[in-house]
Amino acid sequence: MIEFLYAVLTLVFVVAGLTMVGMAMRAYVQTSRRAMLHLSLGFALAVAGAAATMISAFMTDFGASSTTNPESLLLVNSALTTFGYLFVIYSLVSYEA
């Protein structure tokens, strides 16, 4: 049951994140502001981290029967999410009105 909830919540996060990527790309096309590219890249990295972690977790049976340990999955997720949020922060700081 917990695996099902994890998958559902991750998929909701991925759909919401990709929606944000699309909205930021549309804003870039309309305004040509580079901050929108950074924003879309940030959300894309956060989504990639969540998706890669979910896929890897299910492929390795959550580290139970594999050489891949759960700590490495969490490290990849944290790294991609952190770099994604750094791009989001940079887009907010560099946005010129």
VENPE-V753163 format. One line per field, one symbol per residue. burial: # if it has 16 or more other C-alpha atoms within 10 Angstrom, else .. A space follows every 50 residues. Layout:
BEGIN
burial: ???
END
This chain:
BEGIN
burial: ......#..##.##..##.##..##.##....#.################ #.##.##....##......#..#..###.#########..#......
END
